[in-house]
Amino acid sequence: MNHAPIRVLIVDDHPVVRAGLVALIDAQPAVHVVGQACNGQEALALADALNPDVLLCDLRLGPGLDGVEVVRELRRRPQAPEVVILTTYDEDADIVRAVEAGAAGYLLKDADTGAIIAAIQAAVHGEPGYEPALQQRVVNAMRTRHSGLSERELEVLRLVAQGRSNKQIAGELFVGEATVKTHLNHAFTKLEVDNRTAAVARARQAGLL
């Protein structure tokens, strides 16, 4: 039995990139490009008008909505298409934002054709479409992001990240140095690290700072 090709909407603010993706996707029998959008607002309008199965969407889209905001807006719609983020940005904080917004996949623009098509097909079948190298990073970053750090512990870590000493932090927060050390020790435990530098690095990695 013949299956209709998966209907894909390309969203990218660079015309050359859009043209390349259209050529790449339309060369595959399992998928077909039904439209192109150059920004987030146009993506939402075309998603409503064309009813694609999947949006292949850049993360950064210039002024207006970015890719994550497009995902959030679409998730509010009934029977919304899935969104696979295709970007040059591989920061853990960006990946976590996309995952938490409801993106079905996250690929880097150096992914090969097979990986892109596989992610589109996975999205349609309700499966995650992430490059293997990014999958564990997503898990680790999500674990850290939901590590239970209190607002005060985050505040102390932000000041540590700015180069403040425990004494300086105590002065800024009007608490004793022992209290600052207690907050830091709790943060170390939750982030599974054993020093200030590692704690700041782990918190940044997870998009907490």
N, C-alpha and C positions, 0 to 999 in steps of 0.2 A: 504494500500500500504506500502511495506517495504521500509525504508529509509536506505541508506548505513551509517555505523557508521562514526562519525567525526574522521578524520585522525589527530593524534597528534604526534608531535615530542617533546621528552623530552630533556631539556638542563640543565645540572647540572654537576658541577665538582666533585661531590662525588658519586662514584659508588653505595654505599649502598642506597643513596637517590634515584638515578635513578632506581635501582632495585625495591625499594618500590613503587615508582610512577607507574612503568610499571605494577606491580602486581595489584595495586589499580585500575588503569584505565582499564586494560584489563578485569577486573572482571565486568565491566559495559557494557551492550550491546550497548549503544548509542555511545560509543567512542572506539577507537582502536589505540594503539601505533604503528607507522610505523618506528620509528627510535629513536636513542639516540645520543646525542652529549655531549662532556665533556668540550667544550670551545666555545667561540664566533665564531671563524673562522670555526670550524667544523659545528656549527649550521647553518651558512650561506650556506656552501657547501651542507649540507644535505637538507636544505630547497629548494635549487635549484634542487637537484637530486630526492627528494622524493615527492615534491609538497604536503606537509601536509596542512591541513586546519588551524591548530592552533599550535603554539609553546608554551609549558609550560616551562617557562624559569626562572632560578635563576637570582637574581640581580647581585651578585658577582660571577665571574667566573674565578678567578685567573688571571694570566698574560694574556694580550691581551684585547680583547673587553669584556666589561661587558654587562649585560642584556639590559641596556638602549641603548648602542651603537648598539647592535644587532637589536633592534627595529628600530633605525634610519636608519640603512643600509637596512633593509627589506622594509621600507616605500619608499625607492627610486626605488624599483623594481615594474614592472607592475604586477597586480594580486598577490600581496604579501600576505602570510598567516597572520592571526592575531596573536598577542602575548599576552599571559597572564603571568604576572610576579608572581612567587611563591617564597617567600623569608622569611628569619627570620628578615629582617630589616623593621621597621615600622616608620622610621624617615620621617617627612613631606617633607623634602627636596628631599629624594629619591623618594617618591611617586609622587611629582610634576614633577621631571625629567622624570619619566616614562610616566606620562600622557602627558606631552608636547611633548615627542618623538613620541607618537602615540600608546602606549600600550592600548590594549582593556580591560585589567583588572589587578588588583593588589591584591594578596592574601598573607596571612601569612601562614607559613608552619604548623601552628597548626590548620588550617582550616579543617573542616571535609570533608569527601568524597563528600557529597552532594553539599557543597559550591564549591568545585573544579570543579565538573562536570557541575554545573549550570553556573559557570564563562566561561567554555569552550563553552558551548552551547550558552550563551549570546554573546560571541565574534563572533561566526559564523553567528549569526543573526544581527550583527551590533549594539549590545547593550552593554553598559558598564558592566563589571563584577567585581564589587568591593564589599568587605565586607561592610555591613551597617555601622559598626563602623568607617570604613575608609572614607566612602563617604563624610560625612560632613567635615572631616578634609581636604580632597582634595579641597573641595569648599573654605573653609576658607584660606587655604594656597595659592591657586591660586589667590584669591581676594587680599591677602596681597602682593603676588609676583608682581601683576600688579597694585600696589597701586599708581604708578606714582612718586616714590621717585627719586629725581635728583641724579646725580653722586656725587655732593657736599654733599647732605644730607646723602647719603650712606657712604661717606668718614668720615663725622662727627660721624655717628653711629659706624663705625668700630673703631674709636679712643675711643669712649665712652666704647665700648666692651673691649678695652684693658686697661681700668681703668683710662683713662686720665680725668682730670678736664676740665671745660670750658676754664680756663686760659691757661692750657697746650695745648689744642686743638687750641686755638687762636694763640699761639706762633708757633705751627708746621705748621699751614696753612697760617700764615702771615695775619690774619684778626683780627678784634676787638672781644672782648667777646660778645658784643651785636649781632654781625653777627652770631656767633656760636649759641647763644640762639635762634635767628630767624630761623636758619636751623633746630634746634632741635624742635622748636614749630611746624614748617611745617611738620616735620617727625611724630611728635605725632599725628597731625590731620589726616595725610594720613594713619597712622597705627591704628588709633582709640584707642590710649592709652593716658595716662596723665603723664607719668614719664619716666625717662631714662632707668630704669631697665626693665620696661614692653616693651619699644620700642626695646631694644636689644633682649629680649626674643622673641618678635613677628617676628622680622626680621630674627633671627636664625631659627625659626620655619618654615619660608617660604623659607629657603635656600638662603637668601640674604646676609648673613654674613658667 
